[in-house]
Amino acid sequence: MREKIKLICTECLSRNYDTTKNKQTNQERLEINKFCPKCNKHTLHKESK
């Protein structure tokens, strides 16, 4: 079953995106380059705790 997660910008620490992931196949934390509206540029977003 997929679980809901939140993605946090590594520069401004704002929670910008909600997504899902399968915890059985992906055990490690998710890291994606996405656009941050607060920083107004593409930054690395990591999965929150």
LINQUIWO-V454451 format. One record per residue. PHI is phi in whole degrees, -180 to 180 (none if undefined). Layout:
PHI
PHI
This chain:
none
-85
-114
-78
-135
-114
-106
-116
-68
-79
-91
-102
62
-91
-87
-102
-128
-114
-152
-127
-150
-89
-74
-75
-95
-119
-82
-79
-75
-81
-135
-137
-84
-137
-81
-104
-68
-74
-81
63
-161
-81
-136
-78
-114
-115
-70
-80
-78
